[in-house]
Amino acid sequence: MDLIETRDELCTRCYACVRACPVEAMHAANGAVRADGDTCVGCGACVGECAHGAIGFTDHTQFVLDLLAHGDAAAVISPGFPGAFPDDDPLRVIGALRVLGCATVWEAAAGAEMVASAYRAALESPSGRTVITSTCPAAVRLIEVHRPELVQSITPVATPEVAASRAARAAGYSRVICISPCAAFRLECCRTCRGDETRAVQNVEGGPDAVLTFSELRELFDRLGTHIDQCAPSAPDVTAEGPGRMLPFPAGLLHSLDRSGRAFREGAVSATGLRECLEILDAISSRGIVASLAEVSLCRGCADGPAYPQGLGAWRRRQAILSYISVMEGAGREGVGGTPILEQLTRQGAGEIDLLRTFSSGPSPASVLADPREQAAFDPHSGKPDANQPRRTERGRPTRSASHGFAADSEPVDMVAYSPAMESVIALMQKVCSVSSTVLITGASGVGKEVVARYIHRTGNRSCEPFVKINCAAIPETLLESELFGYEEGAFTGARRSGKPGLIELASGGTLFLDEITEMPMALQAKLLQVLQEKCLVRVGGTRQIRVDARVIAATNRDIERAIKEGRFRNDLYYRLNVIPIRVPSLVERAGDIAPLTYHFLEKWGARYGRPHQISREAREALEEYNWPGNVRELENVLEFLVVTVDAPVIGIEHIPAHIRSARGKDAAEVRVSGIMPLRRAVDEVERQLIERASETYPSTYAIARALGVNQSTIVRKIQRLANDRGE
């Protein structure tokens, strides 16, 4: 089918789409741009690159409307849909689907849980080959067309969307519509005939009849005058029970598979983005990778799919999806919401669901799974609870049974980031999540270093294990060693009879977060270095070597290189910790995040204290213009204060603390020149005053450049010139 269509009347012949295509499927001929359907993988790079709207995905809305007209259509909606409607209640979006005519709404995340057993079987197979996931249709298409030698390594398991579609058909629904952030599903599931005919030919037996993208769904609501905020909230009829809703995020399938948090630690790898995928595919081809399962996705998770509406930031989407996950997990605990998929099929008397799939270059060998049909199918009639199902934390994540009381981290991660200054940080965090390398986070006090650390832990392959934090500056030196390394019986006066494990030991399998690492005494730095090198420790007063496997994330707001020069920090420990350095910019460097953070904290503290507030534009602008020496922590504290103390429903400029209000207009203070002088000299004088004033206000050359609207290199050069003029 033709997945990509071009609109010649809008094309400016810039050929950005041709350059962006990773597989050279876009061609320019006779002044027109066309996509080669035989080599296109459906990644959407060309659509995202076109700034003129000249390239888009073929439209399925009319075909979907024809399906809905029959009155028995089931909607299978991907778990990332809240990211397409970040300003709307997700349950009202589901209600709007019912207004459109959907007879039932099923979570595709339930399909992820259906296929989990098949993937576990593949992982446990002694075949000796690396098995590649089949959940990303663009990645599968990439292998089929451009890496055909690896087709036999793809797991012969249907995607979660196809699995849920087959289950819906088994439950009695004759028409199925998949709603997805990925138009590439159309290459896998169905193709629509062009022209006036609105019929489909399925490429995958039992799959959906049509794939509606999130962008098309929004357009469909607008076209039909469906106002989401006026629709009644409605939960899906069939819901996921486990972590299947994590599917839109990097390594989302592994989250759905891994019930213990241990089975996939060394047995699986994850690659997101074209470059990573090609690297891992090449490594599999050359036998240069030792892994049982490789999860590949051409996007940075489905939350970054190409068919989201334009203009929605990635992190805004992620926040909306995580919020929906929390809502649904809470609904599940309260007994509100839809029916789990196995229970639904049992009610309908459905039989075994075939979860197998084939590929265009030939079927994958049965040797990938010991018995693919047996392993991939499930019996909905058994009704027996899974004895391996883990206990769940309050937020629905699996937790390990630890004898010392440490469970999986359940503290919410308030990651709000839309500014360009955070783009490199976000990209690096995405890569770091799926590995276990040591991370060193630097940044001023209050920028959110702990938030970054918790996010890395919560989205990585150790999320089911403990997150153990210790502030090296808050514990007296005499106690820090025993807290970190533990002690044996009789190690010192007052020691417990049975001894005590240290925090490093308790963090084994999970993440150890060492905050204010530069405050650690030199003697303990040597012991920590030994732990990092040898992966074992000795308790205080003991002789026994204890094996530990804790991922270490360290953080500091100090100049660590200066501490090394002054002899307060070990050079060798620094290099051991600084494997992956992450610098978190100050709030003034990411001024574009002040407004989103303001609304986030207003919502957070308003909900906690039962005091919802709005904020006036003038008050918000005052917050945006303030320098925030205490960074995000100071902003949050101010907003908590305002929520608690302001009785009016709207926070106005008069409620803003005086020291913040007084900062308004400082940047706009008069810049003067004395008398008549040559114009060039006057311009130089104004420039000097502006740079000096900005230098007093902003903490870095990056922030100064951003405030003055020039490049950072320009500011560095001009500051150096001013210093030379002053003889410094």
Sequence and secondary structure as in RCSB ss.txt:
>XXXX:A:sequence
MDLIETRDELCTRCYACVRACPVEAMHAANGAVRADGDTCVGCGACVGECAHGAIGFTDHTQFVLDLLAHGDAAA
VISPGFPGAFPDDDPLRVIGALRVLGCATVWEAAAGAEMVASAYRAALESPSGRTVITSTCPAAVRLIEVHRPEL
VQSITPVATPEVAASRAARAAGYSRVICISPCAAFRLECCRTCRGDETRAVQNVEGGPDAVLTFSELRELFDRLG
THIDQCAPSAPDVTAEGPGRMLPFPAGLLHSLDRSGRAFREGAVSATGLRECLEILDAISSRGIVASLAEVSLCR
GCADGPAYPQGLGAWRRRQAILSYISVMEGAGREGVGGTPILEQLTRQGAGEIDLLRTFSSGPSPASVLADPREQ
AAFDPHSGKPDANQPRRTERGRPTRSASHGFAADSEPVDMVAYSPAMESVIALMQKVCSVSSTVLITGASGVGKE
VVARYIHRTGNRSCEPFVKINCAAIPETLLESELFGYEEGAFTGARRSGKPGLIELASGGTLFLDEITEMPMALQ
AKLLQVLQEKCLVRVGGTRQIRVDARVIAATNRDIERAIKEGRFRNDLYYRLNVIPIRVPSLVERAGDIAPLTYH
FLEKWGARYGRPHQISREAREALEEYNWPGNVRELENVLEFLVVTVDAPVIGIEHIPAHIRSARGKDAAEVRVSG
IMPLRRAVDEVERQLIERASETYPSTYAIARALGVNQSTIVRKIQRLANDRGE
>XXXX:A:secstr
   EEE TTT  S  HHHHH TTS EEEETTEEEE TTT     HHHHH SSS EEE   HHHHHHHHTTS EEE
EE TTGGGG TTS HHHHHHHHHHHT SEEEETHHHHHHHHHHHHHHHH TT S EE    HHHHHHHHHH GGG
GGGB  B  HHHHHHHHHHHTT SEEEEEES TTHHHHHEEE STT   EEESSTT  SEEEEHHHHHHHHHHHT
  GGGS     SEE  SGGGGTTSTTHHHHHH SSSSTTTTTEEEEESHHHHHHHHHHHHTT    SEEEEESSS
SGGG TTS TT  HHHHHHHHHHHHHHHHHHHHTT S EEHHHHHHHHT      B   TT    GGGSSSHHHH
H   TT     TT   B TTS B    TTS  B  S       SGGGHHHHHHHHHHTTS   EEEE STTS HH
HHHHHHHHTSTTTTSBEEEEETTTS HHHHHHHHHEE TTSSTT  TT EE HHHHTTTSEEEEETGGGS HHHH
HHHHHHHHHSEE  BT    EE   EEEEEESS HHHHHHTTSS HHHHHHHTTEEEE   GGGGGGGHHHHHHH
HHHHHHHHHT   EE HHHHHHHHHS  TTHHHHHHHHHHHHHHH  SSEE GGGS HHHHTTTTSTTS     S
S  HHHHHHHHHHHHHHHHHHH SSHHHHHHHHTS HHHHHHHHHHHHHHTT 
